[in-house]
Amino acid sequence: MFVSYKWLSEYVNLDGITAKELADKITKSGIEVEGVEGLSEGISGVVVGHVIERVKHPDAEKLNKCLVDIGAEENVQIICGAANVDKGQKVVVAKVGAVLPGNFKIKKAKLRGEESHGMICSLQELGIESKLVSKEYAEGIFVFPNEVEVGTDALGHLNRHDQILELGLTPNRADCLNMLGVAYEVAAILGREVKFPTIELTTNSEQASDYISVSVDANEDNPLYVARVVKNVKIEASPLWLQTRLMAAGIRPHNNVVDITNYVLLEYGQPLHAFDYDRLGSKEILVRRATDGEKMTTLDESERTLTCDHLVITNGNEPVALAGVMGGANSEVRSDTTTVLIESAYFTGAAIRKASKDHGLRSEASTRYEKGIDPTRTREAADRAAALMAGLAGGEIVNGVVEVDTLSTEPVVVSITLNRINSVLGTAISKEQVAQIFTNLKFKYREDNETFLVTIPSRRGDITIEEDLIEEVARIYGYDEVPTTLPVGEGTPGRLTDYQQKRRSVRRFLEGAGLYQAVTYSLTSEARVKQFALEDAAPIRLSMPMSEERSLLRLSIVPHLLEVVSHNTARQIDSVGIYETGSVFLSTSENELPLEKERLAGAITGLWQSHPWQGEKKAVDFYIVKGILDGLFRLLGIEERVNYKQASFEGMHPGRTADVILDGKSVGFIGQIHPKVQKELDLYETYVFELSLKDLLEADVAETTYKAIPRYPSMTRDIALVVDKVIAAGDMKHVITEVGGKLLKDVSIFDLYQGEKMEPGKKSVAFSLRYFDPERTLTDEEVTKTHNKVLKAVEEKFAATLRS
């Protein structure tokens, strides 16, 4: 809702408070003001000019040479390209030195050899959006009515010295979708009175019932319909003040009659529609549901096919308006209209919402009907519009109204005690203060022994229970005035569980390693649901899926991460590292909720290191991903209990995939995706892992212990063992570590050889073994004794021989 500060000041005394101060107070009372815009901000040096002469430019067919009186000592020459500029017009002139929106400065210029001292402006050049400019001036310059004085401030005549408050209204505050509603709100905040528009109706001796009859077949959708007739109207442009108010509120001016209906809509929040009485085709208005397949053409010249869910206004035979949404082209007010039928009605929100949604028509009227209007303003709005048409269109108001009224409304009465208000808010507000707040809000109330019986006005349909009244008291009293208190009572401070703490540590570690966190869908398709699954389970299908692509609960996270990698590489982001912690869903039994298991998965592709200056590049490989996981296991204190074993997974590279074993149990896998899968997804070489996060984080971990830095030297022995190619180096390392006992502190693999000088089917694996005792210096004999045990063990276990 766009609220003009100047217009608002006609209903509430705003003396002593600026637009920005008012915006702050409104925001603090619970309605957010999203911004305050000064309409004349960034504009200066713009005056009213009078075109004395207009002749064609001697050297340019599309330019005009104009002599313009701008109220200075001498007239100025301005070259103008607008087709509608002419002698005798009052126009907007930006003088030399003027500044227009966008910091556009006006300077002396020569156009095709002719001097130009200023610019004759269109409304768009003054910062007004094209969609808000009347069709008459949508192209070309703007022309003032003749009563404006030459040389005066043009922005003042265009009401641009105004500020617009943009209210971000929540659905429950439909009462502020109009100027009077905002006035009630501001008056309550400031503790001031609301001044209502004065309606003076002068009618003729005729009766409206002689012109029109009204009947309603759909009383549930339309319990109140009011019709007024105004004759002898003269259709022309609205006064400038009316046009500028509509534009400031975001509505384009059309003509005086249509503009009046829009003006009253903004003022009262009551949508109106003006029919050309002579084009109705009858003296009857019938409100009914449309029939299936019935057609009508709306004001936007679109043919609409209706259903029995849509409410229409008819002339007894054919539709003349889609109720509450848009009028029909067959009864449109045009330049030759002389008699106007004003419709002011109360339509229920559901019926209007259905038609608006079905036809894709979202209008100012439908928005207000959907959110709810005040039925007590329906008749008053019709009177206001008729009075304005008499004053601004020269109309003659026909006596009386024709209406159908089946609306039954009971005032909502809510009781609240002073003690209840203070106990909820934690305040000590007196009953006098509460009474003053209800008075400021214009809520009628009766007070009985600190209990307030409050009659809620019909404009505030959002207030139905005592909590709503407590909120009203709180926001008018001032949220800033509500004291802050700490909870009273025994309790323990909240903290993360060990599992949650470890999970956060996992995320921080992976992000520190260079991976980005991803959050993907938990839903997948039939083709991908079993890909990379750690456990074989029946997929779980949704009963009402969004689409076939998102119809099953996932069994693995990896396929979703590969989608993310594919999406990035398709956009030339070739190096990607991502991870996700999330649930997979395993079926238990029919008609029972699935078992959720939390998994950790990652996908990495492209360059892991790139130093262009040194010319160094390192692509991601198996060992980089394994190194990341090793660091993670070290963080969790389970590094020594984790082993990797070559494995085969569907969709994974057969020679670059490993089971991750924790305490003898498989907890996931790591490896490169199969080249066929890479080709299908248009990926480069990509490595993935998926682990059971629950198993990792709930593994028993011994308390952290610290050892003194050894004071005694260590001894290193290197051995190269020749074994069959099928023997896993990791298994050999495990046996060496186990047999080495207390003295063997570190075992690392530093070489693998499978060359010409090696027997067929054999390989050489080189290990570096480091021995030391923290309490003493080891002798060569002690190390040799332990080392020989190691050699004997690998010889017996793997038939290993020392490479000569």
N, C-alpha and C positions, 0 to 999 in steps of 0.2 A: 504494500500500500504506500503510494507516494502522497505525502502530506505537505501542502503549501503552508509555510509559516504565516504568510500574510493572510491567506484565506482563513486559517485557523484562528487568527487574532480577531476575526469578526464574531466568533462564537465565545471566545474566552479572552479575558484581559491578560495580555502577555507583557505588559509594561514591566520593565526592569529585569527581563530575562531574555537572553539571546537564544538563537536557534540551537547553538551547540550546548548551551547550558540546559535547555529544555530537553535536548536529545539525551543528555546524561541522566537527567531525572527520570525520563521515561524508561530508559534502559534499566536503571536501578529499581524501578517498580515492577519489572518482570517482562516488559515488551522490548525486545532488542531493536535498537535503531541501528541499522546496518551502515548508514552513512548520512552525511549532511552535505548537500551539493548547493553551492552558490551559483545561480543561473547566470549571473553577470561576471563571474570570476574570470579574470584574464582578458576582459574586453574593456576598451576605453576609446574615447574620441568618436563616438557614434551619435549622430544627430538626425533630426528630421530635415529632409531637403525637399525643395519644390522645383520640379523640372520646368524651366521657363521655355526652353526651346529643345527640339530634338530633330536632328537632320542626319542623313546617312553619312558615314565616314567616306571621304572622297576616294580613299584607296583600299577600302575593305568592305566587301558586300555585307558581311555579317556583323559589322560594328556600327554603333550609333554615336554621334557626337552630340553631347547634351550640355546645355547651359543650365546650371543648377544654383538656386538660391539656398544657401545653408545658414542664413541669418548673420553672415559676416558683412563687412563693408562692401565687398565686391562679390559678384557671382563667380562661380568657378566652372571651368570646363572639365567634364568627366567623360571618358570614353567607356561605353557600356556595350556589352555583347548580348544582353538579354533581349529576347524577341518581344517581350511584353512592355518594354519601357516606352513611355509616350509623354508628350507635352501635357502639362497641367497636373501631373501626378505628385502626390506626397509620398516620398520614398525614404528608405533608410540609407544614410550616407556615412561611410567611414572616411573621415577627413585625413589629410596628409598628417602623418604622425600617429594615427590611430593604431590600436592593436586589436587583432581578432583572435579567436581561439586557435591554439597551437602556436602562440607567439608570432603570428603572422602580422608583420608591420607594413603599414601603408606608406608608400613613398611616391614622390613625383615620378612620372614615367612618360615615355613617348611611345605611342602605339601607332605604327605605320606613319610616322612623321607628325602625328598630332599629340599635343601635350594632354596629360590626364592628371588632374589634381584631386585624387580621391577615388573612391569606389562606391557604386550603388549596389547595395547588398541584397542577397536573398536571405530567407530565414535560416537556411542550412548553413550559410556562411557566418551566422551568429551563434552556431553551436546547437541548433534545434535539429533533431533527427528527421530525416526525410519522411519516415513513416508517420510522423505527427503533423506534418504540414498539410493543410487542406489542398485538395486536388487543384484548386484554382491557382495556387502558387507553388505547386510541386516542382514546376520548372519555371525559371525566371525569377525576377525580383519581386519583393513584397511591396504592396501598395497600401498606404494608410487611408483610412477614411479622411475626408476633407477637413474635419474639425480639429485636427492636430495642428499645433503652432510650429511654424518653420524655425529651425535653429534650436529647438528644445531637445532634451535628452530622449533619443529614440528608445533606449532600453526601458525607460520609465513607462512609456506608452505601451510597450510590449510586456509589461509586468515582469521584466527580467531581473529587477532588483529584489529578488525573492530568494528564499532558501528552501530547499526541498528535503524533508526528512523521509528516509526510506525505512518503513517499519517492516521488520521480519516477523510476521504474525504466525503463531502456532495455530493449528486447526481449531482449538477451543476458543480462540479470541476473534471470532467472526464479527463480534460487535464493533470492532475497530476497523472494519472494511468500509467505513464511511466517515465523513467529516464530523458529523454529530457524535458518533461513537467515540472518535478520538477526542472531541471536545469534552465529553463526559469524563474520559480518562485523565486528561490534562487538568481539568477543573478539580478533580479529586486529589491529584498530586499536589497542586498548588493551593488548594483550599479556597478556590474562587467559584463564582457562579457561571452557569452556562446561559448564553443569550441565544434564543431560538429565532429562526427566520420568521418574519412577519408575513402572513398570508392574507391578502385582501382579495376577496372574490366579489366581482360585480357581474351578475348574471342577467340575461334577458328574460322575457316572459315565456319563452318556449320551454317545453319539458323534454329532458333527455330521453324519457321513455317513449316519446313519439318518434325518435330517431332510431333507437336500437332496443332490442330485447336480448337478454342474456340467460342462457340455461347451461347447466353443468351436468354431464352424465357421469363423470368420474370424480365424485365428491371426495374420495379419499386422497386423490392426487391434487385436487384443487378445491379446498374448502371455502376459499374466499376469492371472488372476482369482482372488481369494481371498474365500471366504465364511465368515462366523462366525454362530452362532446364540446369541441371548440370550433366555431365556424368563422368564415371570412378571414382566415389567416392569410398572410402574405409570405410566401417562402423566399427567403433571401439569406445572405450571410449573417451570422450572429454578430453581436457587438464584440469589439476587440477584447474587452475584459473577460467575456465568456469563453472566447476561443483560447485565450492564453491560459485560463485556468484549466481547461480541458487538456491542453498540450502539456502543462506542467504535471498533470496527473497521469500522462501517458496515453491520452485518447485523442484521436484526430478529429478536428471539427468537420462537419458536413454542411448543415444548414441550420437555421434558427430552431426549427421544430425538433429535429433529431438531436441537436446539441442540448436542448433543454431537457430531454429525457435522460441523456447521459449525465448532465449536470445534477439532476435530482437523484440519480443513481449514486453519484459520488457523495452527495450531501446527506441523503437519508439512508442509503444502503438498500433502497427499494428499487428493484429493476422495473422499468416501464417500457411500454412499446406504443409507438404512434402508428395507427393505420390511416391510410387515405380512405376516408369514409365512402367517397364516391366510387372507389375501386373495389370495395368489399363485395359487391354483387348482390347484396341483400341487406335487410334491416335486422339481421339476426346474428348473434354470436353463440356458437355451441362449442363447449369444451368437452372433448371425448378422447378415448383411446383410438389410435389409428387402427386401420385394418391391415392385416398382413398383405404386403405387396402394394399398398397404396403409395402413390408418388406425389411429391411436391417439389417446387423449385424455390430454394431459399434466396436470401438477398445477395449471396455471393455467386448467383447464377448457376449453382450446382443443383442437379436433380437428385433428390433424396428418395430412396426406397424405404418405406416405413414398415414397422411391425406393430403388433398389438401391445408391445411394451412401451411404445412412444405416445406421449400426450401431445395432442394438437389442438390448436384454436381453429375453428372452421366458421364459415358463413352459413352453416346449416347444411352445406353440401360438400364443399371442397376445403382442404386445409388452407389457411392463410398465414399460419405461423407454427413453427415447432416450439411448443410452449416452453418458455424460460430459457431458450437457447438462441433462436434466430427467427426473424420474421420472414414472411414469404415475399417473393418478388412481385406477386400479383396484387399486393395491397401496399406497396412501398410508397412512402411520401416522396413526391417528386416536385419539380419546379412549378407545376400547374395545380398543385393541391390547394384546395380552399377550405375543406372541412376535415378536421382531424378527430379520430376516435382514440382517446387515451386509455390504454389498458394498464391497470395496476392490480396485481394478483398475488396471492400467496400459494405457491406450488411447493409440494413436499420434495425434499432433497433427493430421495431415491429415484423418483420418476425422471427428474431432470438429469441426474448423474447418468442414468442408463442411456438416454438419448444423446447426451454430450459425448459419452465414450463411444457409442456405436458409430456416430457420424464424424468423430474426430473434430468436434467443434467445441472449443474452449473459449467461452466469451466472458465478459465482465459480469453479465447477468447470471449465467450458469454457475460461475464460481460462487456467487453469493447465495443462490438458491441451494446449492449443494451443502454449504456450510451452515445454512439456516439464517433466515431473516426475521426481523421483528414484525409480527403481524399487526401490531397496533399502529404502525406507520403507513400501512397500505393505503388507507383513505387519505391521510394527510399528504402523502407524496403525490397522489393524483390531483389534489387541490393545488399543491405548490406548482406542479407542472402547468395546470390550466391558467393559474395567475400569471406565470412567466410568459406563457404564449399570448395572453392578452396584452401584456406589457411590451414584449419584444417582437411579436409577430402581428400585432394589430388585431388579434382574434377577439371574437365575441363568445363568451362562455354561456352555453345553454344551461338553463336552470336544472338542478337535480343531478343525481347519479343513478345509474342502473347497476344493481349488484346482486350476486348470489352469495349468501353467507350461511354456511353450515359449520363454521369453525367454532369449536367449543374449547375454550382454554380456561384452566383454573390456575390462579396465581400460585407459584411455588412459595411455600412458607417454610423457613428453616429456623430451628431454635438452636441457640448456642449459649453456654454459660461463660461468664467471665473467667471462672476458675479453669475451665477447659481450654480457653484461648491461651491463658498464661502458662498452663502446665505443658502444653504442646510446644509453645514458642520459647519457654524458659524466660519469660519476661515478667514484669510487674506493672503492666498497663492498667490504668484505672478505668472504671466503667465510663467516666466522662470522656476519656480519650477514645474508647471504642465507639461510643455514641457519636462523637464528632467524625470518626472515620466513616461510619455508615451514612451520616448526613452528607459528607463530602462526596460519597459514591452515589448519592441520590437513591439510597435504599430506604424505603419506609420500614420503620421498626416500632415495636412496642417493648418497653423494658419493664420487667417485673422481678424485683428482688435479685438483681444481677444476672437474670436470664433474659436474653434478647430473642424476641420472635421477629424475624426479619422477612419481609415480603420482597421477593426477588423480582425486579423489573423484567418484563418480557424480552428486553434487548440483551439480557445476560443469561442466555440459555445454558451457559457452561456451569452455573452454580446450582447444585441440587442437594448437596449434603453439607454437614457442618464443617468438614475438612476444607471445603471450598471457601467457606466464610473465614476460616482461620487464615487461609492463604491471602484473602483480600485484606484482612487486618494487617498481616505481616508485611505485605508489599507496600501498603500505603503508610504504615507506621515507619517503614524503612528497614530493609534487610541489614543495612549497616548498623542500625540501632539494636538489633537483636544480639544479646550478649553471647559471647563464646564461652562454653563450659566444657570441662572434661567429663567423661563418663564416670559415674560413681559406682563402686562395687568391686568385688574381688574378681580377679582374672589374671591370666597369664598373657604376656605379650605374644603376638603372633610371630611365627618364624617358619622358615622353610624346613621341610623334612630333609633327611639325609639324601633321599632319592632326588628331591628337587634341587638341592645344592649341587649334587654331582651332575645332574643334567645341565644345569647352568654352566658348570665348569667345562663340560664337553663342548657346549656351544661356543664358549669363549675361546677354547683351545683351537677349534676348527676355524673360527674366524681369524684368530691370530696366525694360523697357518696359511691364510690366504683364500679360504673358501667363503662364499656368500650363502646366507641362509635363504632357502626357498620354502614357500608354503604352497602346496599343490592341492588339487581336488582329491577328495577321498573316493570319488566315483570314477569308474572306468568302463571300458567296453568289453564285449564278449571276446574280441580278438586278443586283448591285452591282459585280461584279468589274471591269467595263470603264468604270465611271463615272469621269470626270475623269482618265483615264490619259494620261500624257504620251507614251507610246509604244504603238503598236498591236502587241500580242503575244498569242499564244494562251494562254488561262488554263491554269494547272496545277492539276489535280484530285488530291486526296489519295486514296490507295488505300483507306484505312479512316477516313473522316471521322467526327467526333463527331456531327455533324448536318448537314443540308443547308444550314443557315445558316452553317456553318463548314466548307465542303467544298472551297474553292478558295483558293489563295495570292493575296494582293492585288496589284493593279497600281497602286493609288494609295492614299495615306493619307487623302485628303480625305473619302471616304464615312464612314470610321470617326470622324473628328473631328466630322462633322455628327451622327452618332449621339450623341456625347458632349454636343454643344450641345443636341440635342433632349431628351436625358435631363434636363439641367439646367433648361431652360425649362419642361418639364412639371412641375417642382417649384418654380415661381415664382422661379427664379434667371434673371432676364431679361438681365443683362449678363454675357457670357461671353467670355473671351479665352484661347485655348489654342494650343499648338504641340506638334509631335512631330518628333523625328528618328528615322527608322526605315527599314527596308528594304522595297523592293518586289521582286517576283520575276518575272523574265522567262524564258520558255522558250527553250532553245537548240536542242536536238534531242531526239528521243525517247530515253527511258531514260538521260538524263543529268541531273545536278543543275542546277537553274535558276541563272541569273545574278542575283546580288543587287546592287541599286543603292540606295545610301542617299539618302533624300530628306528635305527639310525642308518641313513643311506647317504651316499655321495656319488657324484659324477664329475670327472675331470678330463679335459681335453685341451689340445693345443700346446703352447709353450709354457713351461713352468718357470724358466728363467730366460731373460732376454737382456743382454747388455750390448746394444748396437755400437757403442763407442769402442768397446774392446773386441767387437765382432764375435761375442759369445752368445750361443743359444743352446738351450737344453729343453727338449720336448718331454712331455709327461711320459713316464713309463711305469711298469709294474712296481719297481722298487721305490719310486717317489711316493706312490699311493700307500705302499706297505710301510714306508717310513713315517707317513702321517699317522697311520694307525698304531705303529709301535710307540710313537710319542704319546698318543692318547692312552694306550694301555699303561705306559709308564706313569702318566698323570693319575690314573685310577689305581695304581699299585698292583697291577696284575700282569705286568710285562713278562715275568719269569714263568707264568702259568699258561701263556698263550703260545700255541704252535701253529704253523701253517702247513697244510698238507695238500699236495696236488690233487685236483678234483676235476670233475666234468659236470657242467651245468648246461642245460638247454639254453641256447642263445648266447653262450660265453665261449671265448676262444679256448680250444681244447688244451693248448700248451701254456696258457698264461692265466690260469685260474686256480685258486687255492681255497680250500676250506679253512676257516678260522676256528681253531680248536681251543676251548677254554676248559681246563681241568678234565680233558678227555672227552668233552662234549662239543659238538659242532654248534657254534653260535652265529654263523653267517658265512659269507664268502667275499672274495676280493678277486678282481681280474679285469681283463679286457673283454669288451663285448665282441661277439663274433663278427668277422668282416661282412657277412651277409646282412646281419642286422644293421651294421654301420651304413651299408650301401642303401638299405631300405629307408633309413632315416636321413640319408644324405649327410653323414657325419664323418669326421676325421677319426683317427685312432682315439678311442675313448675308453677310459678305465672307470670302473664302478665298484662300489662295495655296499653291502647291506648286512647289518648286524642286529641281533636281538638286544635292544638297549636295556631291557629289564634284566637279562642275564648278566650283562656287563656291570650294571650299577648295583645289583644286589649280591654280587660275588663277595664272599667274606674276605676282608682285607686285614692283615695284621697291623697293629699300631705302628706308626712310623718310629723307627729307631735310628739313631745317629752313631756313626763310628768315627773314631779319631783318625785324623790323617796319618797314614803309616810313616813311622820314623825310619823303618828299615827298607833296604832296597829289595826290589822284586827281580825275578829271573824269568826270562822269556825263552821258550823253545818253539821252533817252527817245525812242522812236519807236513810232508806231502804224501798223501795216501792214495794208492791206486786201487780203485774198486770198480765193480760193474756199473755201467751207465745208469742202470735202473735204481741204484741205491740213492736215497735222498740225503743230501748233505745235512739237512736239518736233523734227520735221525742220528746221523753220526755225531753231530754236535751234542745232541742230548746225552748219548752214551758217554762221550768224553767228559762232559760236565759232571755226570753222575759218578763216574769212577774216579775222577780227579780229586774228589773229596774236599776237605777243608783248605788244603794248600792251593788248589787251582781256583783262582779268583776270576779269570776272564778267558773266554774262548771266542775267537773271531775267525771268519773265513776270509782269506785275502786273495785266493787265486783258484781258478778252474782251468784245467787244460785238457783238450781233446784234439790232439793233432796227429800228424803223420807218424811221429815217433812213439805213439801210444798203441798198444795192442788193440785190435778190433773189439768193439764192445766194452772197452775200458775207458775210464777217465781219471784224472788226477785232481784231487781236492786238497788245497793247502790250508792248514789251520795255524794260527798263532796262539800259543797257550802261555798265560802269564801266571807265575806262582809267587806267592809271598805269604809271610806270616807276620801279623801286626805286632807280635810280641818279641820277635828275634830275627836275626839274620839267618836265612836258610843256607845250608851247606849244599854243595854240588851233589853229594851222595844222596841226600834226602830228596832233592828234586828228581834225580835220575831214577830213584826207586819208584816214586809216584808216576813218573813219566812212562816207565816201562809197563806199569800196570795199565795205563791208558792204551799203550800200543798193543798189549796183549788182548785187551777187551775188544778193540775194534777189529783185531785179526780174527778173533773167535766169532764175533757177531756178524761181521760183514766180509770176511775173507780178505781184509785189506792188507796190502803190503806197502812198505816204505818205498817211495820212488827214489831210485839211485841217481 
